Amino acid sequence: MRSWHVPSGRKLGYGALVDAAAKLPVPENVVLKEPSQFKLIGTPHRRLDATGKVNGSAKFGIDTRLPGMKFGSWRLHDVRRKTGCRR
C-alpha cells in the first residue's frame, strides 16, 4: 500500500511512515461525531461487485491466466481405504 500526496505527486509506502507515526503523541480526549451526523453508517449501499458475481463476469485471482502458465494438482493417499495413489 502506498500513501499519495496528490498536489505534489509524492508517494511513500506505509512502511516508510511507521517510524514517524510512532513518534506522534496519542490524543487524550477525542471528540466523536453524534450519530445524527453520520453520512454513511446506517445507510444502505449498492454492492458494486454483485452484478459481476451474479452474471459470471467478475474476475478473481484464480481466474488469472499468464502466457506459458502451467497447471498442477496434488493427489493424496487415501488412508481410510488403504489404497495407494494411482498414476
C-alpha atoms as an extended CHARMM CRD file, in Angstrom:
* protein
*
        87  EXT
         1         1  MET       CA              0.0000000000        0.0000000000        0.0000000000  PROA      1               0.0000000000
         2         2  ARG       CA              1.1250000000        3.4990000000       -0.6950000000  PROA      2               0.0000000000
         3         3  SER       CA              0.2990000000        6.9320000000        0.6010000000  PROA      3               0.0000000000
         4         4  TRP       CA             -0.0160000000        9.5330000000       -2.1310000000  PROA      4               0.0000000000
         5         5  HSD       CA              0.1480000000       13.3270000000       -1.7460000000  PROA      5               0.0000000000
         6         6  VAL       CA             -1.9400000000       14.4650000000       -4.7300000000  PROA      6               0.0000000000
         7         7  PRO       CA             -0.8160000000       18.1200000000       -5.0400000000  PROA      7               0.0000000000
         8         8  SER       CA              2.9000000000       17.2640000000       -5.1640000000  PROA      8               0.0000000000
         9         9  GLY       CA              2.5870000000       13.7710000000       -6.6520000000  PROA      9               0.0000000000
        10        10  ARG       CA              4.8900000000       12.3380000000       -3.9440000000  PROA      10              0.0000000000
        11        11  LYS       CA              4.3170000000        8.7020000000       -2.9440000000  PROA      11              0.0000000000
        12        12  LEU       CA              5.5250000000        6.7540000000        0.0790000000  PROA      12              0.0000000000
        13        13  GLY       CA              4.9350000000        3.2170000000        1.2340000000  PROA      13              0.0000000000
        14        14  TYR       CA              3.1840000000        2.8780000000        4.5810000000  PROA      14              0.0000000000
        15        15  GLY       CA              6.2980000000        1.2300000000        5.9950000000  PROA      15              0.0000000000
        16        16  ALA       CA              8.2160000000        4.4760000000        5.4370000000  PROA      16              0.0000000000
        17        17  LEU       CA              5.6390000000        6.3540000000        7.5350000000  PROA      17              0.0000000000
        18        18  VAL       CA              5.5850000000        3.9670000000       10.5100000000  PROA      18              0.0000000000
        19        19  ASP       CA              8.5560000000        5.4320000000       12.4000000000  PROA      19              0.0000000000
        20        20  ALA       CA              7.2520000000        8.9880000000       12.1270000000  PROA      20              0.0000000000
        21        21  ALA       CA              3.7220000000        7.9390000000       13.1010000000  PROA      21              0.0000000000
        22        22  ALA       CA              5.0120000000        6.0690000000       16.1780000000  PROA      22              0.0000000000
        23        23  LYS       CA              6.5620000000        9.3250000000       17.4740000000  PROA      23              0.0000000000
        24        24  LEU       CA              3.2860000000       11.2650000000       17.3260000000  PROA      24              0.0000000000
        25        25  PRO       CA              1.5290000000       11.8100000000       20.6540000000  PROA      25              0.0000000000
        26        26  VAL       CA             -1.6320000000        9.8170000000       21.3340000000  PROA      26              0.0000000000
        27        27  PRO       CA             -4.6100000000       12.1970000000       21.7640000000  PROA      27              0.0000000000
        28        28  GLU       CA             -6.0100000000       12.3230000000       25.2920000000  PROA      28              0.0000000000
        29        29  ASN       CA             -9.5990000000       13.3910000000       24.5940000000  PROA      29              0.0000000000
        30        30  VAL       CA            -11.1060000000       12.5670000000       21.2310000000  PROA      30              0.0000000000
        31        31  VAL       CA            -14.4540000000       14.1190000000       20.3280000000  PROA      31              0.0000000000
        32        32  LEU       CA            -16.6490000000       11.7140000000       18.3770000000  PROA      32              0.0000000000
        33        33  LYS       CA            -19.4490000000       12.6370000000       15.9910000000  PROA      33              0.0000000000
        34        34  GLU       CA            -23.0280000000       12.3570000000       17.0930000000  PROA      34              0.0000000000
        35        35  PRO       CA            -24.8930000000        9.5350000000       15.3080000000  PROA      35              0.0000000000
        36        36  SER       CA            -27.1440000000       12.1710000000       13.6980000000  PROA      36              0.0000000000
        37        37  GLN       CA            -24.0430000000       13.4900000000       11.8560000000  PROA      37              0.0000000000
        38        38  PHE       CA            -23.1980000000       10.1030000000       10.2630000000  PROA      38              0.0000000000
        39        39  LYS       CA            -23.4530000000       10.1440000000        6.4800000000  PROA      39              0.0000000000
        40        40  LEU       CA            -22.5840000000        6.5310000000        5.6030000000  PROA      40              0.0000000000
        41        41  ILE       CA            -23.0900000000        4.4470000000        8.7450000000  PROA      41              0.0000000000
        42        42  GLY       CA            -26.6110000000        3.0620000000        8.9140000000  PROA      42              0.0000000000
        43        43  THR       CA            -27.4770000000        3.7690000000        5.2800000000  PROA      43              0.0000000000
        44        44  PRO       CA            -27.9350000000        1.1350000000        2.5600000000  PROA      44              0.0000000000
        45        45  HSD       CA            -25.2510000000        0.9430000000       -0.1040000000  PROA      45              0.0000000000
        46        46  ARG       CA            -25.3390000000       -0.6520000000       -3.5180000000  PROA      46              0.0000000000
        47        47  ARG       CA            -22.9000000000       -3.5480000000       -3.8810000000  PROA      47              0.0000000000
        48        48  LEU       CA            -20.8550000000       -2.6210000000       -6.9390000000  PROA      48              0.0000000000
        49        49  ASP       CA            -19.4210000000       -6.1220000000       -7.2250000000  PROA      49              0.0000000000
        50        50  ALA       CA            -22.7260000000       -8.0100000000       -7.0470000000  PROA      50              0.0000000000
        51        51  THR       CA            -23.6220000000       -7.8480000000      -10.7530000000  PROA      51              0.0000000000
        52        52  GLY       CA            -20.2960000000       -9.3120000000      -11.8670000000  PROA      52              0.0000000000
        53        53  LYS       CA            -20.5480000000      -12.1090000000       -9.3140000000  PROA      53              0.0000000000
        54        54  VAL       CA            -24.0930000000      -12.9860000000      -10.3960000000  PROA      54              0.0000000000
        55        55  ASN       CA            -23.5270000000      -12.9600000000      -14.1650000000  PROA      55              0.0000000000
        56        56  GLY       CA            -20.0360000000      -14.5200000000      -14.0280000000  PROA      56              0.0000000000
        57        57  SER       CA            -18.1150000000      -11.5430000000      -15.4450000000  PROA      57              0.0000000000
        58        58  ALA       CA            -16.2040000000      -10.8320000000      -12.1910000000  PROA      58              0.0000000000
        59        59  LYS       CA            -12.5040000000      -11.7540000000      -12.3130000000  PROA      59              0.0000000000
        60        60  PHE       CA            -10.9770000000      -13.4450000000       -9.2810000000  PROA      60              0.0000000000
        61        61  GLY       CA             -7.3430000000      -14.3420000000       -8.5480000000  PROA      61              0.0000000000
        62        62  ILE       CA             -7.9710000000      -17.9490000000       -9.5500000000  PROA      62              0.0000000000
        63        63  ASP       CA             -9.1090000000      -16.7110000000      -12.9840000000  PROA      63              0.0000000000
        64        64  THR       CA             -5.6360000000      -15.3370000000      -13.7730000000  PROA      64              0.0000000000
        65        65  ARG       CA             -4.0170000000      -16.8000000000      -16.8820000000  PROA      65              0.0000000000
        66        66  LEU       CA             -0.4530000000      -15.9240000000      -17.8670000000  PROA      66              0.0000000000
        67        67  PRO       CA              1.3780000000      -16.8040000000      -21.1010000000  PROA      67              0.0000000000
        68        68  GLY       CA              3.0320000000      -20.2080000000      -20.7480000000  PROA      68              0.0000000000
        69        69  MET       CA              1.2950000000      -20.8340000000      -17.4280000000  PROA      69              0.0000000000
        70        70  LYS       CA              1.3320000000      -24.4510000000      -16.2720000000  PROA      70              0.0000000000
        71        71  PHE       CA             -1.2490000000      -26.1440000000      -14.0740000000  PROA      71              0.0000000000
        72        72  GLY       CA             -0.7250000000      -28.7980000000      -11.4440000000  PROA      72              0.0000000000
        73        73  SER       CA             -2.6180000000      -30.6870000000       -8.7810000000  PROA      73              0.0000000000
        74        74  TRP       CA             -1.8880000000      -32.8380000000       -5.7490000000  PROA      74              0.0000000000
        75        75  ARG       CA             -3.1080000000      -36.3720000000       -5.3410000000  PROA      75              0.0000000000
        76        76  LEU       CA             -3.2790000000      -37.5660000000       -1.7350000000  PROA      76              0.0000000000
        77        77  HSD       CA             -3.0310000000      -41.0610000000       -0.3590000000  PROA      77              0.0000000000
        78        78  ASP       CA             -6.4030000000      -42.3600000000        0.8850000000  PROA      78              0.0000000000
        79        79  VAL       CA             -5.5490000000      -43.6590000000        4.3680000000  PROA      79              0.0000000000
        80        80  ARG       CA             -9.0970000000      -44.8200000000        5.1650000000  PROA      80              0.0000000000
        81        81  ARG       CA             -9.2750000000      -47.2120000000        2.1910000000  PROA      81              0.0000000000
        82        82  LYS       CA             -5.6190000000      -48.2140000000        2.4530000000  PROA      82              0.0000000000
        83        83  THR       CA             -5.1130000000      -47.6930000000       -1.2570000000  PROA      83              0.0000000000
        84        84  GLY       CA             -2.0870000000      -46.1680000000       -2.8850000000  PROA      84              0.0000000000
        85        85  CYS       CA             -2.0350000000      -43.2890000000       -5.3050000000  PROA      85              0.0000000000
        86        86  ARG       CA             -2.6280000000      -44.2870000000       -8.8910000000  PROA      86              0.0000000000
        87        87  ARG       CA             -0.5120000000      -42.6860000000      -11.5450000000  PROA      87              0.0000000000
